[in-house]
């Protein structure tokens, strides 16, 4: 019975307990007569990720729909008042040893909706560091405590999709820069960074939201749930994400040490589509120097849309792709891309860079991060190869190695109304280096690079780029994923 009770209690948390412990006491700590609390969500610093020069607004509609509407409606407002209030009381007593009658929880339940107004930068648009991407305030005076009560849920839900979308944007811009220098066109760019991250993310929800962030800038992904996430919360009339058949080490090793017949078996199984073959299960350079030349005619005879893609998955990424001048064998000295050129040939494009024959390709996805990507692209360029010769598998080293501090996200109260009088509030610790200094009063974003603070509720917000997207339990403005991509594409 105890185990069954545990499962039922943990299956869905009471929404009003989705917060840090200290939040439950703040209601009693604000000044007497508090009525409205107004807060901002701001990416305060890119010190830990200087290559992320701008921040992509992303994830708001999904968060609001999933939590502020569906989760609260299903697990709070649609349940009996006495039941949810008792759960709240029991939890506080059990964990804090305090008595809380939960009357404020009961009042919220009777209201029947979350009395909040949220404004945000349109999703897909990018802002400069320090420009607020969202504001939130309560719309009912009795629930002044609710604004920052939800801070924890806001932060935990929103920093990752925005950081990942910002990272994807940086990859897209960098890949485009190298393509403009070394390629005849940009056709390969939407597929040149392929999301490999799901297995290394901290949770399924992290994979969904981060993977969706990747898809704001690219089409290539192996994170299927990210596509379903986008379909559920945004919708799209275009291709959201796609992939190709690919092997893994279990497949390769199951066939035995001699990989030549394995390659042939796989090619026969996928005669009319692209196929990625992991090629280092036994001896990568043997496969490149011996087996690929044997398979050349068979590979070249495949249809144009059935490229064979070679995937190394271990070793020094730069040396594998660009070569190691100190290596013993010629293949290793030249690296994968030059070796493929030697075997299969190709063309020299209008900019003077080599493009390996379209029947063969390469993808690298072991331990890829932004710095390694840039180094490899620079190495290929120096060797005279177009950047289009390589696809990057971008995994958790790129997307899970981030935290809320990567872009310094913080939700801070900047205005409070007490007994009908609004005043600006702020933090500016003398012991800080300026990072934690908050805005003062209400804010409006007058361009994607600039905001004005020290405003009041009476100020003119007609030119504010922050748009109302949620008010009193309703999503009042919706956007599609196609529009998000279009907004972001203005920078590409």
C-alpha positions as CSV (number, residue, x, y, z in Angstrom):
1,X,0.0,0.0,0.0
2,X,2.8,2.4,0.8
3,X,4.4,1.9,-2.6
4,X,1.1,2.5,-4.3
5,X,0.6,5.7,-2.3
6,X,4.0,6.9,-3.3
7,X,3.2,6.4,-7.0
8,X,-0.1,8.2,-6.9
9,X,1.4,11.2,-5.0
10,X,4.4,11.5,-7.4
11,X,2.5,11.1,-10.7
12,X,1.4,14.7,-10.9
13,X,2.7,17.4,-8.6
14,X,0.3,20.0,-7.3
15,X,1.1,23.0,-9.6
16,X,1.4,25.4,-6.7
17,X,4.3,23.3,-5.4
18,X,6.3,23.6,-8.5
19,X,8.7,26.1,-6.9
20,X,11.6,26.5,-4.6
21,X,10.8,26.1,-0.9
22,X,11.5,29.7,0.0
23,X,8.8,30.9,-2.4
24,X,6.0,29.6,-0.1
25,X,7.0,32.1,2.6
26,X,7.4,35.2,0.5
27,X,3.7,36.0,0.5
28,X,4.0,36.9,4.1
29,X,7.2,38.9,3.6
30,X,6.1,41.5,1.1
31,X,5.0,44.9,2.5
32,X,1.5,45.2,3.9
33,X,-0.8,46.5,1.2
34,X,1.1,44.9,-1.7
35,X,-1.1,44.6,-4.8
36,X,0.9,44.3,-8.0
37,X,4.3,42.8,-8.5
38,X,6.0,43.2,-11.9
39,X,9.0,41.2,-13.0
40,X,11.3,40.8,-16.0
41,X,13.2,37.9,-17.5
42,X,16.5,38.9,-18.8
43,X,19.6,37.3,-20.3
44,X,22.2,39.3,-18.3
45,X,25.6,38.1,-19.6
46,X,27.3,36.0,-22.2
47,X,30.6,36.0,-20.3
48,X,30.6,32.2,-20.2
49,X,29.7,31.9,-23.9
50,X,31.1,35.0,-25.7
51,X,30.3,33.5,-29.1
52,X,26.6,33.8,-28.3
53,X,26.3,37.5,-29.1
54,X,22.5,37.5,-29.3
55,X,19.7,35.6,-27.6
56,X,16.8,33.9,-29.5
57,X,13.4,34.4,-27.9
58,X,11.9,30.9,-27.9
59,X,9.8,28.5,-25.8
60,X,7.2,30.9,-24.4
61,X,4.2,29.5,-26.2
62,X,5.1,25.9,-25.4
63,X,5.7,26.7,-21.7
64,X,2.5,28.7,-21.3
65,X,0.4,26.1,-23.0
66,X,1.9,23.1,-21.2
67,X,2.1,24.5,-17.7
68,X,0.2,27.7,-17.2
69,X,-2.8,26.4,-19.0
70,X,-3.0,22.6,-19.3
71,X,-1.0,21.6,-16.2
72,X,-2.8,24.1,-14.0
73,X,-6.2,23.3,-15.4
74,X,-5.8,19.5,-15.3
75,X,-4.1,19.3,-11.9
76,X,-5.4,22.3,-10.0
77,X,-8.5,24.2,-11.3
78,X,-10.4,21.1,-12.5
79,X,-9.9,19.2,-9.3
80,X,-12.0,19.7,-6.1
81,X,-10.9,22.7,-4.0
82,X,-10.7,20.8,-0.8
83,X,-8.5,18.1,-2.4
84,X,-5.8,20.4,-3.8
85,X,-5.8,22.7,-0.7
86,X,-5.4,19.7,1.6
87,X,-2.5,18.4,-0.5
88,X,-0.8,21.8,-0.2
89,X,-1.5,21.9,3.6
90,X,-0.3,18.4,4.2
91,X,2.9,18.9,2.2
92,X,3.8,22.1,4.1
93,X,3.2,20.4,7.4
94,X,5.1,17.3,6.5
95,X,8.1,19.0,5.1
96,X,8.4,22.3,7.0
97,X,6.6,21.4,10.2
98,X,4.5,24.5,9.9
99,X,0.8,25.2,9.8
100,X,-0.5,26.8,6.7
101,X,-4.3,27.0,6.2
102,X,-3.8,27.3,2.4
103,X,-6.5,30.0,2.1
104,X,-4.5,31.8,-0.6
105,X,-4.4,28.6,-2.5
106,X,-8.2,28.2,-2.0
107,X,-8.8,31.7,-3.3
108,X,-6.7,31.1,-6.4
109,X,-8.7,27.9,-7.0
110,X,-12.0,29.8,-6.7
111,X,-10.8,32.4,-9.2
112,X,-10.5,29.6,-11.7
113,X,-7.5,30.9,-13.7
114,X,-4.0,32.3,-13.3
115,X,-4.4,36.1,-12.9
116,X,-1.3,37.0,-14.8
117,X,-0.2,39.0,-17.8
118,X,2.9,38.0,-19.7
119,X,4.6,39.9,-22.5
120,X,7.4,38.5,-24.6
121,X,9.6,39.3,-27.5
122,X,8.1,37.5,-30.6
123,X,9.6,34.1,-30.8
124,X,12.4,33.7,-33.3
125,X,13.5,37.3,-32.9
126,X,16.9,37.9,-31.2
127,X,17.8,40.5,-28.7
128,X,21.1,41.8,-27.4
129,X,22.5,40.7,-24.1
130,X,20.8,42.5,-21.2
131,X,17.6,43.2,-23.1
132,X,14.6,41.7,-21.3
133,X,12.8,39.0,-23.3
134,X,9.7,38.7,-21.0
135,X,7.7,40.6,-18.4
136,X,5.2,39.1,-16.0
137,X,2.7,40.8,-13.5
138,X,-0.4,39.8,-11.6
139,X,-3.7,41.2,-12.8
140,X,-5.7,40.7,-9.6
141,X,-4.6,42.5,-6.4
142,X,-5.2,39.5,-4.1
143,X,-2.5,37.5,-6.0
144,X,0.5,39.8,-5.8
145,X,2.4,36.9,-4.4
146,X,1.9,34.8,-7.6
147,X,4.2,36.7,-10.0
148,X,7.5,35.7,-8.4
149,X,6.1,32.6,-6.9
150,X,6.3,31.2,-10.5
151,X,9.9,32.4,-11.0
152,X,11.4,29.0,-10.5
153,X,9.0,27.3,-12.9
154,X,9.7,30.1,-15.5
155,X,13.4,29.8,-15.2
156,X,13.7,26.0,-15.2
157,X,11.4,25.8,-18.3
158,X,12.7,28.7,-20.4
159,X,16.4,29.1,-20.1
160,X,17.3,25.9,-22.0
161,X,15.2,26.3,-25.1
162,X,16.5,29.9,-25.5
163,X,20.1,28.9,-24.9
164,X,19.9,26.0,-27.3
165,X,18.1,28.2,-30.0
166,X,20.9,30.8,-29.5
167,X,23.6,28.1,-29.9
168,X,21.9,26.8,-33.0
169,X,21.7,30.3,-34.4
170,X,25.5,30.7,-33.9
171,X,26.2,27.4,-35.6
172,X,24.0,28.4,-38.5
173,X,25.7,31.8,-38.9
174,X,29.2,30.3,-38.7
175,X,28.4,27.5,-41.1
176,X,26.9,30.1,-43.5
177,X,30.1,32.2,-43.2
178,X,32.3,29.3,-44.2
179,X,29.9,28.3,-47.0
180,X,30.0,31.8,-48.4
181,X,33.8,31.7,-48.5
182,X,34.2,28.2,-49.9
183,X,30.9,27.0,-51.5
184,X,28.9,27.8,-54.6
185,X,25.6,27.8,-52.7
186,X,24.0,27.4,-49.2
187,X,21.8,24.4,-50.1
188,X,23.5,22.1,-47.6
189,X,23.3,24.5,-44.6
190,X,19.9,23.4,-43.1
191,X,21.3,19.9,-42.8
192,X,25.0,20.6,-41.9
193,X,24.4,20.6,-38.1
194,X,22.5,17.4,-37.1
195,X,21.1,17.1,-33.6
196,X,22.7,14.0,-31.9
197,X,22.0,15.2,-28.4
198,X,19.0,13.4,-27.1
199,X,20.8,10.5,-25.2
200,X,23.0,13.0,-23.4
201,X,20.4,15.4,-22.2
202,X,19.3,15.5,-18.6
203,X,15.7,14.5,-19.3
204,X,13.2,13.8,-22.0
205,X,11.8,17.3,-21.5
206,X,15.3,18.8,-21.9
207,X,15.7,16.8,-25.2
208,X,12.3,18.1,-26.4
209,X,12.9,21.8,-25.6
210,X,16.6,21.9,-26.5
211,X,15.9,19.8,-29.6
212,X,13.2,22.2,-30.7
213,X,15.7,25.1,-30.2
214,X,18.1,23.3,-32.6
215,X,15.3,23.0,-35.1
216,X,14.7,26.8,-35.2
217,X,17.8,26.9,-37.3
218,X,18.2,23.5,-38.9
219,X,16.3,20.6,-40.4
220,X,18.6,17.7,-39.5
221,X,17.8,15.9,-36.2
222,X,17.7,12.5,-34.6
223,X,15.7,13.8,-31.7
224,X,12.2,12.6,-32.7
225,X,10.4,14.0,-29.6
226,X,11.5,17.5,-30.5
227,X,9.5,17.3,-33.7
228,X,6.4,16.0,-31.8
229,X,6.9,18.8,-29.3
230,X,6.9,21.4,-32.0
231,X,3.8,19.9,-33.7
232,X,2.0,19.9,-30.3
233,X,2.7,23.4,-29.2
234,X,3.4,25.4,-32.4
235,X,2.3,23.6,-35.5
236,X,3.9,23.9,-38.9
237,X,3.0,23.5,-42.6
238,X,6.6,22.7,-43.5
239,X,9.1,20.0,-42.8
240,X,10.1,20.4,-39.2
241,X,13.0,17.9,-39.0
242,X,14.2,14.8,-40.7
243,X,17.0,12.2,-40.8
244,X,18.4,9.3,-42.7
245,X,19.1,5.6,-42.1
246,X,22.3,5.2,-40.1
247,X,24.1,2.3,-38.4
248,X,25.5,2.1,-34.9
249,X,28.3,0.0,-33.4
250,X,26.0,-2.8,-32.4
251,X,24.9,-3.2,-36.0
252,X,28.5,-3.2,-37.3
253,X,29.9,-5.5,-34.6
254,X,27.1,-8.0,-35.0
255,X,28.3,-8.7,-38.5
256,X,31.9,-9.6,-37.4
257,X,35.3,-8.1,-37.8
258,X,35.5,-8.1,-41.6
259,X,33.5,-5.0,-42.4
260,X,33.7,-5.2,-46.2
261,X,30.8,-7.6,-46.5
262,X,29.0,-5.5,-43.8
263,X,29.2,-2.4,-46.0
264,X,27.8,-4.4,-49.0
265,X,25.0,-5.9,-46.8
266,X,24.0,-2.4,-45.6
267,X,24.1,-0.8,-49.1
268,X,21.9,-3.6,-50.4
269,X,19.4,-3.0,-47.5
270,X,19.3,0.7,-48.4
271,X,19.7,0.9,-52.1
272,X,17.7,4.0,-52.8
273,X,18.4,6.3,-49.9
274,X,21.3,8.0,-48.2
275,X,23.0,5.8,-45.6
276,X,25.3,6.8,-42.8
277,X,27.8,4.0,-41.8
278,X,29.7,4.2,-38.5
279,X,33.2,3.1,-39.7
280,X,35.5,2.8,-36.7
281,X,34.1,-0.2,-34.9
282,X,37.3,-2.1,-35.8
283,X,39.8,-0.3,-38.0
284,X,38.7,3.0,-39.4
285,X,41.7,3.7,-41.5
286,X,41.7,0.2,-43.0
287,X,38.1,0.8,-44.0
288,X,39.1,4.1,-45.7
289,X,42.3,3.0,-47.3
290,X,41.4,-0.6,-48.3
291,X,37.6,-1.2,-48.2
292,X,36.4,2.0,-49.7
293,X,38.6,1.7,-52.9
294,X,37.2,-1.9,-53.3
295,X,33.6,-0.5,-52.9
296,X,34.2,2.5,-55.1
297,X,32.4,1.3,-58.2
298,X,29.4,0.0,-56.2
299,X,29.1,3.3,-54.4
300,X,29.4,5.3,-57.6
301,X,26.7,3.2,-59.2
302,X,24.2,4.1,-56.5
303,X,21.4,6.7,-57.4
304,X,22.2,10.4,-56.8
305,X,20.0,10.4,-53.8
306,X,21.6,7.4,-52.2
307,X,24.9,8.9,-50.9
308,X,27.0,6.8,-48.6
309,X,28.1,8.8,-45.6
310,X,31.2,7.7,-43.6
311,X,31.0,8.3,-39.9
312,X,34.1,8.2,-37.7
313,X,33.2,8.1,-34.1
314,X,36.4,8.3,-32.1
315,X,39.8,9.8,-31.9
316,X,41.0,13.4,-32.4
317,X,38.3,15.1,-34.4
318,X,40.6,17.5,-36.2
319,X,43.2,14.9,-37.1
320,X,40.5,12.5,-38.2
321,X,38.9,15.0,-40.6
322,X,41.8,17.2,-41.6
323,X,44.8,14.9,-41.1
324,X,47.8,14.4,-38.9
325,X,51.1,15.2,-40.6
326,X,52.9,13.1,-38.0
327,X,50.9,9.9,-38.6
328,X,52.4,6.8,-40.1
329,X,50.1,6.1,-43.0
330,X,49.2,8.4,-45.9
331,X,45.5,8.2,-45.2
332,X,46.0,9.4,-41.7
333,X,48.3,12.2,-42.7
334,X,45.7,13.4,-45.3
335,X,42.6,12.9,-43.1
336,X,39.2,11.7,-44.1
337,X,38.1,14.4,-46.5
338,X,41.2,14.4,-48.6
339,X,41.3,10.6,-48.6
340,X,37.7,10.5,-49.9
341,X,38.8,13.0,-52.6
342,X,41.7,10.8,-53.6
343,X,39.4,7.7,-53.9
344,X,36.2,9.2,-55.4
345,X,37.4,12.4,-57.0
346,X,35.0,15.4,-57.3
347,X,34.9,18.9,-58.7
348,X,36.5,22.2,-58.0
349,X,33.8,24.9,-57.5
350,X,33.8,28.4,-58.8
351,X,35.6,29.7,-55.7
352,X,38.4,27.3,-56.2
353,X,37.6,24.8,-53.4
354,X,37.3,21.0,-53.8
355,X,34.0,19.3,-53.5
356,X,34.1,15.5,-53.1
357,X,31.9,13.5,-55.4
358,X,28.2,13.5,-54.4
359,X,28.0,9.7,-54.0
360,X,30.2,9.9,-50.9
361,X,30.2,12.1,-47.8
362,X,31.2,12.4,-44.2
363,X,29.6,13.2,-40.8
364,X,31.5,13.7,-37.5
365,X,29.6,13.7,-34.2
366,X,31.9,12.6,-31.4
367,X,32.4,15.3,-28.8
368,X,31.6,18.1,-31.2
369,X,31.3,21.6,-29.8
370,X,31.4,25.1,-31.4
371,X,35.2,25.6,-31.0
372,X,36.0,22.2,-32.5
373,X,33.6,22.9,-35.4
374,X,35.3,26.2,-36.2
375,X,38.8,24.6,-36.0
376,X,37.8,21.8,-38.4
377,X,36.2,24.2,-40.9
378,X,39.3,26.3,-40.8
379,X,41.4,23.3,-41.4
380,X,39.4,22.1,-44.4
381,X,39.5,25.6,-45.9
382,X,43.3,25.7,-45.5
383,X,43.5,22.4,-47.3
384,X,41.4,23.8,-50.1
385,X,38.2,21.9,-49.4
386,X,34.7,23.4,-49.3
387,X,32.9,23.4,-46.0
388,X,30.0,21.4,-47.6
389,X,32.2,18.3,-47.5
390,X,31.3,17.6,-43.9
391,X,28.2,17.4,-41.7
392,X,28.5,17.8,-37.9
393,X,26.6,15.7,-35.5
394,X,25.9,18.2,-32.7
395,X,25.4,16.4,-29.4
396,X,25.1,17.0,-25.7
397,X,28.6,18.4,-25.5
398,X,27.1,21.4,-27.3
399,X,23.5,21.4,-25.9
400,X,23.7,19.9,-22.4
401,X,26.9,21.6,-21.2
402,X,24.9,24.8,-20.7
403,X,23.3,26.1,-17.6
404,X,21.1,29.0,-16.7
405,X,24.3,30.9,-16.2
406,X,25.4,30.4,-19.8
407,X,23.4,33.5,-20.7
408,X,22.8,34.7,-17.2
409,X,19.0,34.3,-17.2
410,X,17.2,35.8,-14.2
411,X,13.7,36.8,-13.3
412,X,13.7,39.9,-11.1
413,X,10.9,42.0,-9.6
414,X,11.4,45.6,-10.8
415,X,8.1,47.3,-9.7
416,X,5.6,46.9,-6.9
417,X,2.3,48.6,-6.2
418,X,1.5,49.1,-2.5
419,X,-1.9,50.6,-1.5
420,X,-2.4,51.9,-5.0
421,X,1.1,53.5,-5.3
422,X,3.6,52.0,-7.8
423,X,7.3,52.3,-7.1
424,X,10.4,51.0,-8.8
425,X,12.4,48.4,-7.0
426,X,15.7,46.9,-8.0
427,X,18.8,45.1,-6.8
428,X,22.4,46.4,-7.2
429,X,24.7,44.6,-4.8
430,X,27.9,46.5,-3.9
431,X,29.7,43.1,-3.7
432,X,28.7,42.3,-7.3
433,X,30.6,43.2,-10.5
434,X,27.4,44.6,-12.2
435,X,26.0,41.3,-13.4
436,X,23.2,41.2,-10.9
437,X,22.1,44.8,-11.2
438,X,18.5,44.7,-12.3
439,X,16.3,47.1,-14.2
440,X,14.2,49.6,-12.3
441,X,10.5,50.0,-12.7
442,X,8.6,48.8,-15.7
443,X,10.5,48.3,-19.0
444,X,9.8,48.5,-22.7
445,X,12.0,47.2,-25.5
446,X,12.2,49.9,-28.1
447,X,14.5,47.9,-30.4
448,X,16.0,44.5,-30.3
449,X,19.2,46.1,-29.0
450,X,17.8,48.6,-26.5
451,X,15.3,48.9,-23.7
452,X,14.0,51.7,-21.5
453,X,13.3,51.2,-17.8
454,X,12.2,53.4,-14.9
455,X,8.7,53.5,-16.5
456,X,5.3,53.2,-14.7
457,X,2.0,51.6,-15.5
458,X,1.0,55.1,-16.8
459,X,3.8,55.2,-19.4
460,X,3.3,54.9,-23.2
461,X,3.9,51.3,-24.2
462,X,2.5,51.6,-27.8
463,X,6.0,51.1,-29.2
464,X,7.0,48.2,-26.9
465,X,8.3,45.2,-28.8
466,X,7.2,43.0,-25.9
467,X,3.8,41.7,-26.9
468,X,1.1,40.4,-24.6
469,X,0.9,36.6,-25.1
470,X,-0.9,35.4,-22.0
471,X,-3.5,37.1,-19.9
472,X,-5.9,35.7,-17.2
473,X,-5.5,32.1,-18.1
474,X,-5.7,32.5,-21.9
475,X,-3.0,32.4,-24.6
476,X,-4.0,35.6,-26.4
477,X,-1.4,35.5,-29.2
478,X,-0.2,32.4,-31.0
479,X,2.6,31.8,-33.4
480,X,3.6,28.9,-35.7
481,X,7.0,27.3,-35.9
482,X,7.1,28.5,-39.5
483,X,6.8,32.1,-38.3
484,X,9.5,31.5,-35.7
485,X,11.8,30.2,-38.4
486,X,11.0,33.1,-40.6
487,X,11.8,35.6,-37.8
488,X,15.1,33.9,-37.2
489,X,15.9,33.6,-40.9
490,X,16.0,37.4,-41.2
491,X,19.5,37.1,-39.8
492,X,20.8,34.4,-42.1
